[in-house]
Amino acid sequence: MNDPHIQLISYNQQNQKHTPALEASLVASQLIEGQVNWVDVVGLDAIEQLRPVSEHFGLHSLTHEDIHDVEIMPKLEFFENYTLVILPIFAYDVELKRFQPHNISLVFGKNYLLSFHRQPSTVFQPIIDRIVQGLGRVRKKGADYLLYLLMQAVLNHNEQVLEEFREDLEEMEESLILDVDEESVKEIVFFKKELSKFRKILFPVKDLANRLKQDDLLLVDKKNLVFFRHLHEQVLEMEHTYQNFKDILAHFMDLYISGLSQNMNKIMKTLTLITTIFIPMSFIAGFYGMNFKHMPELNYPWAYPVAIVVMLSCGLGMYFYMRKRKWV
């Protein structure tokens, strides 16, 4: 069981202090009053070691449990002194072509924000750099704006993951155009299942973003509500992307069925052409195979070779006729 890695970023418009490594028991003593304090925690296995952080900020026991719950769905929950936001963040395994989601929990209160990751991630590093270097407007605003930036970073990352998924869909489309086999339909079904993972999480996130844009949002400056409305628009764009992928996979299934149909048509065409070529031969063989007593041709010495030549001529004639009509 690995110990959690905790870093603290305290800032206001004039100053900032970044402590890249800190023990959980020392967090409270390092907070700077009058500044925004961002506590970023990576690693949630050692749940008891994080208890001092939860207790100092007055987190409810249910919040503590939600943060450590691996299976919990995205949620937005309001408490008396803080707001809990749980967002999914996706990784995409290019080799296995699988979505690998895990949660990032954000606890937002007056002049502080706590972020909890189960796995190490560089998603928030650009925001830390902006705070340290004094870039942008982040140091001019409060913890509510920081909450917006962190949520936007998670959504931007998920959009990039979707683009990686799109690239795999484009590769599959090329392979379907070139060839259709049993593996093709297995791959389509596999991608549908992976996309359903994204769908399962997308709609709770959409509801969460819709609630965040409301005018009565606790602890959020009215001037900053416009940023949270932008988050809702971003989620709607992701929903559109999901719907687009869903339509693409439906098109792939149609393409697969169409490919099967074309292959079957080619087989039937080949069998029909072979049958057509042999029809005259079968007619001649059947005609002279009748067991009538008085068939003068049967007594001719050259009857057999003539019949063979006539049958071959009919077959070749039919073949070249079909070649001329470009049926073969």
C-alpha positions as a LaTeX table, in Angstrom:
\begin{tabular}{lrrr}
\hline
Residue & $x$ (\AA) & $y$ (\AA) & $z$ (\AA) \\
\hline
Met1 & 0.00 & 0.00 & 0.00 \\
Asn2 & 1.59 & 3.29 & $-1.13$ \\
Asp3 & 1.48 & 6.43 & 0.96 \\
Pro4 & $-0.49$ & 9.31 & $-0.57$ \\
His5 & 1.43 & 12.09 & $-2.26$ \\
Ile6 & 0.18 & 15.50 & $-1.16$ \\
Gln7 & 1.11 & 18.89 & $-2.55$ \\
Leu8 & $-0.14$ & 22.29 & $-1.43$ \\
Ile9 & $-0.48$ & 25.40 & $-3.58$ \\
Ser10 & $-1.45$ & 28.59 & $-1.75$ \\
Tyr11 & $-1.93$ & 31.82 & $-3.69$ \\
Asn12 & $-3.52$ & 35.22 & $-4.07$ \\
Gln13 & $-2.98$ & 37.96 & $-6.64$ \\
Gln14 & 0.35 & 39.05 & $-5.16$ \\
Asn15 & 1.91 & 35.85 & $-3.82$ \\
Gln16 & 2.05 & 32.10 & $-4.24$ \\
Lys17 & 3.64 & 29.22 & $-2.38$ \\
His18 & 4.00 & 25.73 & $-3.82$ \\
Thr19 & 4.87 & 22.87 & $-1.47$ \\
Pro20 & 5.39 & 19.85 & $-3.76$ \\
Ala21 & 5.47 & 17.20 & $-1.02$ \\
Leu22 & 3.71 & 17.27 & 2.33 \\
Glu23 & 2.58 & 14.80 & 4.98 \\
Ala24 & $-1.14$ & 14.65 & 5.69 \\
Ser25 & $-0.62$ & 15.54 & 9.36 \\
Leu26 & 1.18 & 18.78 & 8.39 \\
Val27 & $-1.37$ & 20.09 & 5.87 \\
Ala28 & $-3.36$ & 22.14 & 8.40 \\
Ser29 & $-0.25$ & 23.93 & 9.70 \\
Gln30 & 0.86 & 24.91 & 6.18 \\
Leu31 & $-2.40$ & 26.54 & 5.06 \\
Ile32 & $-2.16$ & 30.31 & 4.55 \\
Glu33 & $-5.09$ & 32.32 & 5.81 \\
Gly34 & $-6.50$ & 34.88 & 3.38 \\
Gln35 & $-5.23$ & 32.97 & 0.34 \\
Val36 & $-6.71$ & 30.22 & $-1.82$ \\
Asn37 & $-5.34$ & 26.88 & $-0.60$ \\
Trp38 & $-5.34$ & 23.99 & $-3.05$ \\
Val39 & $-4.49$ & 20.60 & $-1.56$ \\
Asp40 & $-3.83$ & 17.98 & $-4.25$ \\
Val41 & $-3.77$ & 14.33 & $-3.11$ \\
Val42 & $-2.57$ & 11.44 & $-5.28$ \\
Gly43 & $-3.12$ & 7.88 & $-3.99$ \\
Leu44 & $-6.18$ & 6.88 & $-2.00$ \\
Asp45 & $-5.20$ & 3.40 & $-0.79$ \\
Ala46 & $-4.07$ & 4.50 & 2.66 \\
Ile47 & $-7.45$ & 5.84 & 3.70 \\
Glu48 & $-6.58$ & 6.36 & 7.38 \\
Gln49 & $-3.54$ & 8.49 & 6.53 \\
Leu50 & $-5.85$ & 11.02 & 4.85 \\
Arg51 & $-8.13$ & 11.26 & 7.89 \\
Pro52 & $-6.35$ & 14.41 & 9.25 \\
Val53 & $-7.08$ & 16.25 & 5.99 \\
Ser54 & $-10.76$ & 15.26 & 6.06 \\
Glu55 & $-11.13$ & 16.22 & 9.71 \\
His56 & $-9.45$ & 19.60 & 9.36 \\
Phe57 & $-11.75$ & 20.67 & 6.53 \\
Gly58 & $-14.80$ & 19.22 & 8.28 \\
Leu59 & $-15.65$ & 16.68 & 5.60 \\
His60 & $-18.66$ & 14.51 & 6.33 \\
Ser61 & $-17.97$ & 10.80 & 6.80 \\
Leu62 & $-20.07$ & 10.09 & 3.69 \\
Thr63 & $-17.86$ & 12.44 & 1.68 \\
His64 & $-14.79$ & 10.60 & 2.95 \\
Glu65 & $-16.34$ & 7.30 & 1.84 \\
Asp66 & $-17.38$ & 8.68 & $-1.56$ \\
Ile67 & $-13.86$ & 9.91 & $-2.27$ \\
His68 & $-12.46$ & 6.42 & $-1.65$ \\
Asp69 & $-15.26$ & 4.54 & $-3.45$ \\
Val70 & $-13.87$ & 3.13 & $-6.71$ \\
Glu71 & $-17.28$ & 2.29 & $-8.19$ \\
Ile72 & $-19.11$ & 5.53 & $-7.39$ \\
Met73 & $-20.79$ & 7.35 & $-10.28$ \\
Pro74 & $-20.20$ & 11.04 & $-11.07$ \\
Lys75 & $-22.02$ & 13.21 & $-8.59$ \\
Leu76 & $-22.52$ & 16.73 & $-7.30$ \\
Glu77 & $-23.43$ & 17.06 & $-3.64$ \\
Phe78 & $-23.90$ & 20.20 & $-1.55$ \\
Phe79 & $-23.00$ & 20.34 & 2.13 \\
Glu80 & $-23.26$ & 23.21 & 4.58 \\
Asn81 & $-19.68$ & 24.47 & 4.14 \\
Tyr82 & $-18.50$ & 22.82 & 0.94 \\
Thr83 & $-19.49$ & 21.21 & $-2.34$ \\
Leu84 & $-18.37$ & 17.76 & $-3.51$ \\
Val85 & $-17.82$ & 17.12 & $-7.23$ \\
Ile86 & $-16.83$ & 13.66 & $-8.47$ \\
Leu87 & $-15.80$ & 13.52 & $-12.12$ \\
Pro88 & $-14.63$ & 10.60 & $-14.26$ \\
Ile89 & $-11.31$ & 10.89 & $-16.05$ \\
Phe90 & $-10.52$ & 8.44 & $-18.84$ \\
Ala91 & $-7.34$ & 6.83 & $-20.02$ \\
Tyr92 & $-7.33$ & 4.98 & $-23.33$ \\
Asp93 & $-5.19$ & 1.89 & $-23.83$ \\
Val94 & $-4.19$ & 2.10 & $-27.49$ \\
Glu95 & $-2.93$ & $-1.50$ & $-27.56$ \\
Leu96 & $-6.02$ & $-3.06$ & $-25.96$ \\
Lys97 & $-8.35$ & $-0.37$ & $-27.36$ \\
Arg98 & $-10.08$ & $-0.03$ & $-23.99$ \\
Phe99 & $-11.37$ & 2.87 & $-21.92$ \\
Gln100 & $-9.98$ & 2.85 & $-18.41$ \\
Pro101 & $-11.97$ & 5.29 & $-16.24$ \\
His102 & $-11.28$ & 6.38 & $-12.71$ \\
Asn103 & $-12.62$ & 9.23 & $-10.60$ \\
Ile104 & $-11.23$ & 12.57 & $-9.53$ \\
Ser105 & $-12.93$ & 14.06 & $-6.47$ \\
Leu106 & $-13.03$ & 17.82 & $-5.91$ \\
Val107 & $-14.06$ & 19.35 & $-2.59$ \\
Phe108 & $-14.68$ & 23.06 & $-2.94$ \\
Gly109 & $-15.17$ & 25.44 & 0.00 \\
Lys110 & $-14.50$ & 29.03 & 0.93 \\
Asn111 & $-10.91$ & 29.81 & $-0.06$ \\
Tyr112 & $-9.90$ & 26.18 & $-0.43$ \\
Leu113 & $-10.12$ & 23.28 & $-2.85$ \\
Leu114 & $-9.17$ & 19.65 & $-2.29$ \\
Ser115 & $-8.51$ & 17.34 & $-5.24$ \\
Phe116 & $-8.16$ & 13.58 & $-4.85$ \\
His117 & $-6.78$ & 11.24 & $-7.56$ \\
Arg118 & $-6.42$ & 7.52 & $-7.26$ \\
Gln119 & $-3.68$ & 7.41 & $-9.89$ \\
Pro120 & $-0.88$ & 9.86 & $-10.80$ \\
Ser121 & $-1.87$ & 12.26 & $-13.57$ \\
Thr122 & $-0.43$ & 15.31 & $-15.34$ \\
Val123 & $-3.87$ & 16.73 & $-16.10$ \\
Phe124 & $-3.58$ & 19.52 & $-13.50$ \\
Gln125 & 0.10 & 20.33 & $-14.05$ \\
Pro126 & $-0.55$ & 23.18 & $-16.54$ \\
Ile127 & $-2.82$ & 24.83 & $-13.94$ \\
Ile128 & $-0.13$ & 24.52 & $-11.26$ \\
Asp129 & 2.37 & 26.10 & $-13.67$ \\
Arg130 & 0.00 & 29.00 & $-14.37$ \\
Ile131 & $-0.43$ & 29.66 & $-10.65$ \\
Val132 & 3.31 & 29.48 & $-9.93$ \\
Gln133 & 4.22 & 31.69 & $-12.91$ \\
Gly134 & 1.33 & 34.10 & $-12.38$ \\
Leu135 & $-0.12$ & 33.52 & $-15.84$ \\
Gly136 & $-3.75$ & 34.10 & $-16.77$ \\
Arg137 & $-6.47$ & 35.20 & $-14.38$ \\
Val138 & $-6.35$ & 32.30 & $-11.92$ \\
Arg139 & $-4.51$ & 34.22 & $-9.18$ \\
Lys140 & $-6.91$ & 37.13 & $-9.51$ \\
Lys141 & $-9.90$ & 34.95 & $-8.74$ \\
Gly142 & $-11.07$ & 32.69 & $-5.96$ \\
Ala143 & $-11.40$ & 28.97 & $-5.33$ \\
Asp144 & $-14.58$ & 28.82 & $-7.44$ \\
Tyr145 & $-12.61$ & 29.76 & $-10.55$ \\
Leu146 & $-9.99$ & 27.14 & $-9.64$ \\
Leu147 & $-12.81$ & 24.57 & $-9.46$ \\
Tyr148 & $-13.84$ & 25.58 & $-12.98$ \\
Leu149 & $-10.26$ & 25.24 & $-14.27$ \\
Leu150 & $-9.84$ & 21.75 & $-12.78$ \\
Met151 & $-13.16$ & 20.55 & $-14.19$ \\
Gln152 & $-12.32$ & 22.02 & $-17.58$ \\
Ala153 & $-8.93$ & 20.25 & $-17.52$ \\
Val154 & $-10.65$ & 16.90 & $-16.85$ \\
Leu155 & $-13.18$ & 17.46 & $-19.65$ \\
Asn156 & $-10.44$ & 18.56 & $-22.07$ \\
His157 & $-8.48$ & 15.42 & $-21.25$ \\
Asn158 & $-11.55$ & 13.24 & $-21.86$ \\
Glu159 & $-12.07$ & 14.95 & $-25.23$ \\
Gln160 & $-8.49$ & 14.06 & $-26.19$ \\
Val161 & $-9.16$ & 10.44 & $-25.21$ \\
Leu162 & $-12.23$ & 10.45 & $-27.46$ \\
Glu163 & $-10.03$ & 11.63 & $-30.34$ \\
Glu164 & $-7.78$ & 8.60 & $-29.80$ \\
Phe165 & $-10.90$ & 6.43 & $-29.95$ \\
Arg166 & $-11.89$ & 8.20 & $-33.19$ \\
Glu167 & $-8.54$ & 7.27 & $-34.76$ \\
Asp168 & $-9.20$ & 3.59 & $-34.02$ \\
Leu169 & $-12.66$ & 3.89 & $-35.57$ \\
Glu170 & $-11.14$ & 5.36 & $-38.73$ \\
Glu171 & $-8.67$ & 2.46 & $-38.92$ \\
Met172 & $-11.53$ & $-0.01$ & $-38.54$ \\
Glu173 & $-13.47$ & 1.72 & $-41.33$ \\
Glu174 & $-10.50$ & 1.28 & $-43.69$ \\
Ser175 & $-10.22$ & $-2.41$ & $-42.82$ \\
Leu176 & $-13.97$ & $-2.92$ & $-43.38$ \\
Ile177 & $-13.72$ & $-1.34$ & $-46.83$ \\
Leu178 & $-10.84$ & $-3.65$ & $-47.75$ \\
Asp179 & $-12.27$ & $-6.86$ & $-46.32$ \\
Val180 & $-15.23$ & $-8.16$ & $-44.34$ \\
Asp181 & $-14.91$ & $-11.27$ & $-42.20$ \\
Glu182 & $-16.07$ & $-12.71$ & $-38.87$ \\
Glu183 & $-13.42$ & $-10.71$ & $-37.01$ \\
Ser184 & $-14.97$ & $-7.50$ & $-38.32$ \\
Val185 & $-18.27$ & $-7.98$ & $-36.53$ \\
Lys186 & $-16.47$ & $-9.00$ & $-33.34$ \\
Glu187 & $-14.49$ & $-5.76$ & $-33.49$ \\
Ile188 & $-17.63$ & $-3.69$ & $-34.06$ \\
Val189 & $-19.36$ & $-5.28$ & $-31.06$ \\
Phe190 & $-16.23$ & $-4.74$ & $-28.96$ \\
Phe191 & $-16.12$ & $-1.03$ & $-29.82$ \\
Lys192 & $-19.83$ & $-0.72$ & $-29.02$ \\
Lys193 & $-19.22$ & $-2.16$ & $-25.57$ \\
Glu194 & $-16.32$ & 0.23 & $-24.98$ \\
Leu195 & $-18.42$ & 3.18 & $-26.10$ \\
Ser196 & $-21.18$ & 2.11 & $-23.70$ \\
Lys197 & $-18.68$ & 2.63 & $-20.85$ \\
Phe198 & $-18.42$ & 6.25 & $-21.89$ \\
Arg199 & $-22.19$ & 6.58 & $-22.24$ \\
Lys200 & $-22.77$ & 5.17 & $-18.77$ \\
Ile201 & $-20.75$ & 8.03 & $-17.28$ \\
Leu202 & $-21.56$ & 10.82 & $-19.75$ \\
Phe203 & $-25.19$ & 11.37 & $-18.75$ \\
Pro204 & $-24.53$ & 11.77 & $-15.01$ \\
Val205 & $-21.79$ & 14.27 & $-15.93$ \\
Lys206 & $-24.29$ & 16.12 & $-18.13$ \\
Asp207 & $-26.71$ & 16.36 & $-15.21$ \\
Leu208 & $-23.89$ & 17.49 & $-12.93$ \\
Ala209 & $-22.82$ & 20.25 & $-15.35$ \\
Asn210 & $-26.43$ & 21.36 & $-15.75$ \\
Arg211 & $-26.80$ & 21.77 & $-11.98$ \\
Leu212 & $-23.50$ & 23.65 & $-11.73$ \\
Lys213 & $-24.66$ & 26.39 & $-14.09$ \\
Gln214 & $-27.64$ & 27.33 & $-11.88$ \\
Asp215 & $-27.73$ & 30.86 & $-10.47$ \\
Asp216 & $-28.18$ & 29.68 & $-6.86$ \\
Leu217 & $-24.92$ & 27.70 & $-6.80$ \\
Leu218 & $-23.42$ & 27.87 & $-3.32$ \\
Leu219 & $-20.01$ & 29.48 & $-2.77$ \\
Val220 & $-19.69$ & 30.57 & $-6.42$ \\
Asp221 & $-19.30$ & 34.22 & $-7.32$ \\
Lys222 & $-22.12$ & 35.30 & $-9.64$ \\
Lys223 & $-19.51$ & 36.75 & $-12.01$ \\
Asn224 & $-17.98$ & 33.30 & $-12.45$ \\
Leu225 & $-21.23$ & 31.48 & $-13.32$ \\
Val226 & $-20.55$ & 32.12 & $-17.01$ \\
Phe227 & $-17.53$ & 29.78 & $-16.78$ \\
Phe228 & $-19.65$ & 26.96 & $-15.36$ \\
Arg229 & $-22.17$ & 27.48 & $-18.17$ \\
His230 & $-19.27$ & 26.97 & $-20.55$ \\
Leu231 & $-18.60$ & 23.60 & $-18.86$ \\
His232 & $-22.18$ & 22.59 & $-19.61$ \\
Glu233 & $-21.69$ & 23.49 & $-23.27$ \\
Gln234 & $-18.49$ & 21.44 & $-23.32$ \\
Val235 & $-20.34$ & 18.40 & $-21.97$ \\
Leu236 & $-23.01$ & 18.87 & $-24.65$ \\
Glu237 & $-20.24$ & 18.81 & $-27.28$ \\
Met238 & $-18.98$ & 15.55 & $-25.80$ \\
Glu239 & $-22.51$ & 14.15 & $-25.97$ \\
His240 & $-22.62$ & 15.13 & $-29.64$ \\
Thr241 & $-19.28$ & 13.34 & $-30.17$ \\
Tyr242 & $-20.65$ & 10.24 & $-28.44$ \\
Gln243 & $-23.75$ & 10.30 & $-30.65$ \\
Asn244 & $-21.52$ & 10.70 & $-33.69$ \\
Phe245 & $-19.46$ & 7.64 & $-32.67$ \\
Lys246 & $-22.65$ & 5.68 & $-32.06$ \\
Asp247 & $-23.87$ & 6.53 & $-35.57$ \\
Ile248 & $-20.47$ & 5.60 & $-37.02$ \\
Leu249 & $-20.61$ & 2.16 & $-35.38$ \\
Ala250 & $-24.17$ & 1.68 & $-36.67$ \\
His251 & $-22.86$ & 2.60 & $-40.13$ \\
Phe252 & $-20.04$ & 0.05 & $-39.68$ \\
Met253 & $-22.60$ & $-2.66$ & $-38.91$ \\
Asp254 & $-24.52$ & $-1.70$ & $-42.05$ \\
Leu255 & $-21.23$ & $-1.76$ & $-43.95$ \\
Tyr256 & $-20.48$ & $-5.23$ & $-42.58$ \\
Ile257 & $-23.93$ & $-6.55$ & $-43.57$ \\
Ser258 & $-23.56$ & $-4.92$ & $-46.99$ \\
Gly259 & $-20.14$ & $-6.53$ & $-47.38$ \\
Leu260 & $-21.57$ & $-9.94$ & $-46.50$ \\
Ser261 & $-24.32$ & $-9.37$ & $-49.06$ \\
Gln262 & $-21.81$ & $-8.43$ & $-51.72$ \\
Asn263 & $-19.72$ & $-11.51$ & $-50.99$ \\
Met264 & $-22.81$ & $-13.69$ & $-51.21$ \\
Asn265 & $-23.79$ & $-12.01$ & $-54.49$ \\
Lys266 & $-20.32$ & $-12.73$ & $-55.88$ \\
Ile267 & $-20.63$ & $-16.39$ & $-54.90$ \\
Met268 & $-24.12$ & $-16.65$ & $-56.40$ \\
Lys269 & $-22.92$ & $-14.90$ & $-59.56$ \\
Thr270 & $-20.04$ & $-17.36$ & $-59.93$ \\
Leu271 & $-22.31$ & $-20.36$ & $-59.40$ \\
Thr272 & $-24.87$ & $-18.96$ & $-61.85$ \\
Leu273 & $-22.21$ & $-18.44$ & $-64.53$ \\
Ile274 & $-20.91$ & $-21.99$ & $-64.07$ \\
Thr275 & $-24.46$ & $-23.33$ & $-64.27$ \\
Thr276 & $-25.17$ & $-21.27$ & $-67.41$ \\
Ile277 & $-22.05$ & $-22.59$ & $-69.14$ \\
Phe278 & $-22.98$ & $-26.19$ & $-68.40$ \\
Ile279 & $-26.68$ & $-25.93$ & $-69.36$ \\
Pro280 & $-26.11$ & $-26.57$ & $-73.12$ \\
Met281 & $-23.72$ & $-29.43$ & $-72.32$ \\
Ser282 & $-26.24$ & $-30.95$ & $-69.94$ \\
Phe283 & $-28.97$ & $-30.61$ & $-72.56$ \\
Ile284 & $-26.93$ & $-32.42$ & $-75.22$ \\
Ala285 & $-25.81$ & $-35.13$ & $-72.77$ \\
Gly286 & $-29.38$ & $-35.56$ & $-71.53$ \\
Phe287 & $-30.84$ & $-35.61$ & $-75.02$ \\
Tyr288 & $-28.54$ & $-38.38$ & $-76.25$ \\
Gly289 & $-28.75$ & $-40.19$ & $-72.96$ \\
Met290 & $-32.38$ & $-41.15$ & $-73.63$ \\
Asn291 & $-32.82$ & $-44.90$ & $-73.95$ \\
Phe292 & $-34.80$ & $-44.96$ & $-77.17$ \\
Lys293 & $-34.15$ & $-47.84$ & $-79.58$ \\
His294 & $-34.24$ & $-45.85$ & $-82.79$ \\
Met295 & $-31.73$ & $-42.98$ & $-82.40$ \\
Pro296 & $-29.72$ & $-42.99$ & $-85.67$ \\
Glu297 & $-26.96$ & $-40.74$ & $-84.28$ \\
Leu298 & $-25.94$ & $-43.40$ & $-81.76$ \\
Asn299 & $-24.75$ & $-45.66$ & $-84.60$ \\
Tyr300 & $-22.58$ & $-43.04$ & $-86.31$ \\
Pro301 & $-18.85$ & $-43.76$ & $-85.84$ \\
Trp302 & $-18.06$ & $-40.06$ & $-85.21$ \\
Ala303 & $-21.08$ & $-39.34$ & $-83.01$ \\
Tyr304 & $-19.17$ & $-39.32$ & $-79.72$ \\
Pro305 & $-16.31$ & $-36.94$ & $-80.72$ \\
Val306 & $-18.79$ & $-34.68$ & $-82.53$ \\
Ala307 & $-20.96$ & $-34.49$ & $-79.40$ \\
Ile308 & $-17.88$ & $-33.64$ & $-77.29$ \\
Val309 & $-16.81$ & $-30.89$ & $-79.71$ \\
Val310 & $-20.33$ & $-29.45$ & $-79.85$ \\
Met311 & $-20.59$ & $-29.41$ & $-76.04$ \\
Leu312 & $-17.18$ & $-27.74$ & $-75.62$ \\
Ser313 & $-18.04$ & $-25.24$ & $-78.35$ \\
Cys314 & $-21.31$ & $-24.36$ & $-76.60$ \\
Gly315 & $-19.50$ & $-23.95$ & $-73.28$ \\
Leu316 & $-16.74$ & $-21.78$ & $-74.76$ \\
Gly317 & $-19.28$ & $-19.80$ & $-76.75$ \\
Met318 & $-21.25$ & $-19.03$ & $-73.60$ \\
Tyr319 & $-18.05$ & $-18.08$ & $-71.75$ \\
Phe320 & $-16.84$ & $-15.63$ & $-74.43$ \\
Tyr321 & $-20.33$ & $-14.16$ & $-74.78$ \\
Met322 & $-20.37$ & $-13.41$ & $-71.04$ \\
Arg323 & $-16.86$ & $-11.96$ & $-71.23$ \\
Lys324 & $-18.03$ & $-9.68$ & $-74.04$ \\
Arg325 & $-20.94$ & $-8.51$ & $-71.90$ \\
Lys326 & $-18.51$ & $-8.07$ & $-68.96$ \\
Trp327 & $-20.41$ & $-10.48$ & $-66.79$ \\
Val328 & $-17.19$ & $-12.32$ & $-66.00$ \\
\hline
\end{tabular}
